[in-house]
Amino acid sequence: MDLATLLGLVGAFAVIAVAILLGGPPNIFLNPPSLLIVLGGTAMTVLIKFNFAQFLGSFRVAFKAFRTHPKNPEELIPELVEIASTARKKGLLALEEVEADYPFLASALELASEGRDPDETINLLKKRKQETSERQKMGSQVFTASGDVAPAMGMIGTLIGLVQMLSNMDDPKTIGPAMAVALLTTLYGAIMANMVFMPVADKLKLRRIEEEKLNAICVDGLHGILNGQNARTLETTLKIYLNPGNQNNADDQNAAAAEETTGLEQAA
């Protein structure tokens, strides 16, 4: 689980809960009609904008994004360098025995070991990369739409509550519940939009950017491996994806390992 996301969600709701508890009895903030208007109305309105598969798919994308932490490029590049060294020494068929914990890299190695033409393999990988990016983009769009709709549904609930209140001014007992619906729907809409939907949409956008970089590293790395590029040259090529500070750190950490790898290749 992504610790920052978990801490942010729990912390935000904890702050609101403490503020409510300090101000009086919390049960006055529970109103089923208001929840129905905001949650149900938001879900149904978003379904108008997207199809059912896209709507459900957004939750799968979000769950996958928050359940797993993305691999760091600083970890992925040395792994590709090692794979390149293995391929040069043992041939591309040896890639069948290589195990990779990053799913996209694992699928890339599976394609590479099937003996296809290198250009065909790279084109297939680029298509997979694009499809993965599109699925993640769709997931963030669904949550962005939910964040846009939730405050509007809160306003609709407020108008409903005001209409109910004004139409029953002769009965004082109905004024309180109607006013609660009017105010709480606005509150629920603001909370769901600003504490759930929009932050999740932004996190999915960030995760998509991170995974696009990782997948691009895999595509370029496999391109070099299929073309017989040596490990040291491949490492230099892939480190362009790192920030300048991380490039320097990677140079210091991997210099000895790269020299040893090159020596083994020459001996082989």
C-alpha positions in Angstrom: 0.0 0.0 0.0 1.3 3.5 -0.9 2.0 4.9 2.6 1.5 8.5 1.6 -1.9 7.9 0.1 -3.0 5.9 3.2 -1.7 8.5 5.6 -3.3 11.3 3.6 -6.8 9.7 3.4 -6.8 8.6 7.0 -5.3 11.8 8.3 -7.7 14.1 6.4 -10.8 12.2 7.7 -9.4 12.1 11.2 -9.0 15.8 11.3 -12.6 16.3 10.2 -13.8 13.7 12.7 -11.9 15.4 15.6 -13.3 18.8 14.6 -16.8 17.3 14.6 -16.4 15.6 17.9 -15.0 18.7 19.6 -18.0 20.7 18.3 -20.9 18.6 19.6 -22.6 15.2 19.0 -21.5 13.6 15.8 -24.9 12.1 14.9 -26.1 15.4 13.7 -23.7 15.1 10.8 -25.2 11.8 9.6 -28.1 12.3 7.1 -29.0 9.4 4.8 -30.9 11.5 2.2 -27.8 13.8 1.8 -25.5 10.8 1.4 -27.9 9.3 -1.2 -28.0 12.5 -3.2 -24.2 13.0 -3.2 -22.9 9.5 -3.6 -25.8 8.0 -5.6 -26.2 11.1 -7.7 -22.5 11.4 -8.4 -22.2 7.8 -9.4 -25.2 7.9 -11.8 -24.0 11.2 -13.4 -20.5 9.8 -14.0 -22.1 6.8 -15.6 -23.7 9.1 -18.1 -20.2 10.4 -19.1 -18.5 6.9 -19.2 -19.6 3.4 -19.9 -19.9 0.8 -17.2 -16.6 -1.0 -18.0 -14.7 2.3 -17.8 -16.4 3.2 -14.5 -15.6 -0.1 -12.9 -12.2 -0.2 -14.5 -11.3 3.1 -12.7 -11.6 1.4 -9.3 -9.4 -1.5 -10.4 -6.8 1.0 -11.7 -7.0 2.9 -8.4 -6.7 -0.2 -6.3 -3.7 -1.5 -8.2 -2.0 1.9 -8.0 -2.5 2.2 -4.3 -1.8 -1.4 -3.4 1.7 -1.5 -5.0 4.5 1.0 -5.0 6.2 1.8 -8.3 9.7 0.5 -8.9 12.4 3.2 -8.8 14.3 3.8 -12.1 17.5 3.6 -10.1 16.6 0.0 -9.3 15.2 -0.9 -12.8 18.2 0.3 -14.8 20.8 -2.0 -13.1 18.4 -4.9 -13.5 18.3 -4.2 -17.3 22.0 -3.9 -17.4 22.4 -7.3 -15.8 19.9 -8.8 -18.2 21.9 -7.3 -21.1 25.0 -9.0 -19.8 23.2 -12.3 -19.5 21.8 -12.0 -23.1 25.3 -11.3 -24.5 26.8 -14.2 -22.8 24.1 -16.8 -23.1 21.9 -15.6 -26.0 18.3 -14.3 -26.1 16.9 -17.7 -25.2 18.4 -17.3 -21.8 15.8 -14.5 -21.1 13.2 -17.2 -20.5 15.0 -18.0 -17.2 15.2 -14.4 -16.1 12.6 -13.4 -13.4 11.5 -9.8 -13.2 9.3 -8.4 -10.4 8.1 -5.4 -12.5 5.2 -6.7 -14.6 5.9 -4.7 -17.8 9.5 -5.9 -17.8 8.4 -9.5 -17.3 6.1 -9.3 -20.3 8.9 -7.6 -22.3 11.3 -10.5 -21.5 8.6 -13.0 -22.4 8.2 -11.4 -25.8 11.9 -11.1 -26.4 12.4 -14.8 -25.7 9.9 -15.9 -28.3 12.3 -15.3 -31.2 10.4 -12.6 -33.0 12.0 -10.0 -35.2 13.5 -7.3 -32.9 11.5 -4.5 -34.6 8.3 -6.5 -34.3 9.0 -7.1 -30.6 9.6 -3.4 -29.9 6.5 -2.4 -31.8 4.4 -4.8 -29.7 6.0 -3.4 -26.5 5.2 0.2 -27.5 1.6 -0.8 -28.1 1.4 -2.4 -24.7 2.9 0.7 -23.2 0.4 2.9 -24.9 -2.6 0.7 -23.9 -1.4 0.7 -20.2 -1.1 4.5 -20.3 -4.6 4.8 -21.8 -6.2 2.6 -19.1 -4.5 4.7 -16.4 -5.6 7.9 -18.0 -9.2 6.7 -18.2 -9.1 5.9 -14.5 -7.9 9.4 -13.6 -10.6 10.9 -15.8 -13.4 9.0 -14.0 -12.2 10.3 -10.6 -11.8 13.8 -12.0 -15.3 13.7 -13.3 -16.5 12.5 -9.9 -14.7 15.4 -8.3 -16.4 17.8 -10.6 -19.9 16.3 -10.1 -19.9 15.8 -6.3 -20.0 19.6 -5.4 -22.8 20.1 -8.0 -24.8 17.2 -6.4 -24.2 18.9 -3.1 -25.7 22.1 -4.4 -28.7 20.2 -5.9 -29.2 18.6 -2.5 -29.1 22.1 -0.9 -31.8 23.4 -3.3 -33.9 20.3 -2.6 -33.6 21.0 1.2 -34.5 24.6 0.8 -37.5 23.8 -1.4 -38.7 21.4 1.3 -38.1 23.9 4.0 -39.9 26.8 2.3 -42.9 24.6 1.3 -43.5 23.6 4.9 -42.9 26.9 6.7 -46.2 26.4 8.5 -44.9 23.2 10.2 -41.9 24.1 12.4 -41.0 20.4 12.8 -40.0 20.0 9.2 -37.8 23.0 9.0 -34.9 21.4 10.9 -34.6 18.1 8.8 -35.0 20.0 5.6 -32.3 22.5 6.6 -30.0 19.6 7.6 -30.4 18.1 4.1 -29.7 21.5 2.6 -26.5 22.0 4.5 -25.2 18.5 4.8 -25.4 17.7 1.1 -23.1 20.7 0.4 -20.7 19.4 3.1 -20.7 15.9 1.8 -20.1 17.1 -1.8 -17.2 19.2 -0.7 -15.6 16.4 1.4 -15.9 13.8 -1.3 -14.7 16.1 -4.1 -11.7 17.6 -2.2 -10.7 14.8 0.1 -11.3 11.7 -2.1 -12.1 12.1 -5.8 -9.7 14.9 -6.8 -6.7 13.7 -4.7 -7.2 10.1 -6.1 -7.4 11.5 -9.6 -4.2 13.5 -9.1 -2.4 10.5 -7.6 -3.4 8.4 -10.6 -2.0 11.0 -13.0 1.2 11.0 -11.0 1.4 7.2 -11.0 0.7 7.2 -14.8 3.7 9.5 -15.3 5.9 7.4 -13.2 4.9 4.1 -14.9 5.3 5.7 -18.4 8.9 6.5 -17.5 9.5 3.0 -16.2 7.9 1.4 -19.3 9.9 3.7 -21.6 13.1 2.5 -19.8 12.0 -1.1 -20.4 11.3 -0.5 -24.1 14.7 1.2 -24.6 16.5 -1.3 -22.5 15.0 -4.2 -24.5 15.8 -2.5 -27.7 19.4 -2.4 -26.8 19.4 -6.0 -25.6 17.8 -7.3 -28.8 20.4 -5.4 -30.8 23.3 -6.8 -28.8 24.3 -3.6 -27.1 26.9 -4.1 -24.3 26.0 -3.5 -20.7 28.1 -0.4 -20.1 26.7 1.4 -23.2 23.2 0.4 -22.4 23.6 1.7 -18.8 24.8 5.1 -20.2 21.8 5.3 -22.5 19.2 4.5 -19.9 20.6 6.8 -17.3 19.3 9.7 -19.3 15.9 9.0 -17.6 17.4 9.8 -14.2 17.6 13.2 -12.6 21.1 14.7 -12.7 21.7 14.1 -9.0 20.5 10.5 -9.3 22.7 10.0 -12.3 25.8 11.0 -10.3 24.7 8.6 -7.5 24.2 5.8 -10.0 27.6 6.4 -11.4 29.2 6.1 -8.0 27.2 3.0 -7.1 27.4 1.1 -10.4 30.9 1.9 -11.7 32.5 -1.1 -10.0 29.7 -3.4 -11.0 29.8 -2.3 -14.6 33.5 -2.8 -14.9 33.1 -6.3 -13.5 30.3 -7.0 -15.9 32.4 -5.8 -18.9 35.3 -7.9 -17.8 33.1 -11.0 -17.7 31.8 -10.3 -21.1 35.3 -9.9 -22.5 36.4 -13.1 -20.8 33.4 -14.9 -22.3 
